[in-house]
Amino acid sequence: MTCGRCGKTKSRSEWPIQRGTDVGGFSGSPRKYCCSPKRRTEAEVAEDIKLNSKVCTSCEERKPFEQFSPNKQAQDGRQTTCKKCRRAKIGSGQWRGGRTGRQKIIEARSDGSLTTKVVGDMFAEAKVCPCCTGEMDRDDKTMDHIVPLKLGGEHSVQNTMILCRSCNITKNAKHPSTWLALLNDDAAGRMKRIYKKKGFDFA
């Protein structure tokens, strides 16, 4: 097998395989390339450590180390993709991992509008939870499907919004009309207005 990136020829037994965490492919199948564009030289790693920053392999922006999740196995102790891009890829369904039942549903119900950039912008712009009005920090933001996937909702911009983790857990897979009935009048009013802007009218 010859790598289309580095040009090296290796036997199938030497070729790296998918481990269930890559975009595309299936766990156990050969990778597309034998080498990785994410692998940096020791000099590049040393320079990043000196600058206390690195370039995200997804958005290709140089960002401080604190914007990357820890990774004990990495040369510099950080993930190769920044937290914002990781959340965006997970939210858009781009990172499928082992292709769970939910991920398969997302693929089937997606209209293509929730691109990595769109999801990233949604998370970046959300500052306050529209339901409880509590301020949301970076790790408290979650994507909610207005009409849950289990109830036939689509994976689309129109059918998603950002809620704080607590409100999203409380809503769970309830139909919006059921959830609205459990909220106080102020919260229910806010949510109804948001739903209406997205084309929904729940009693």
Beta strands, then each sheet from edge to edge (+ up, - down):
strand 1: 53-55
strand 2: 62-64
strand 3: 141-145
strand 4: 160-164
sheet 1: 1+ 2-
sheet 2: 3+ 4-
end
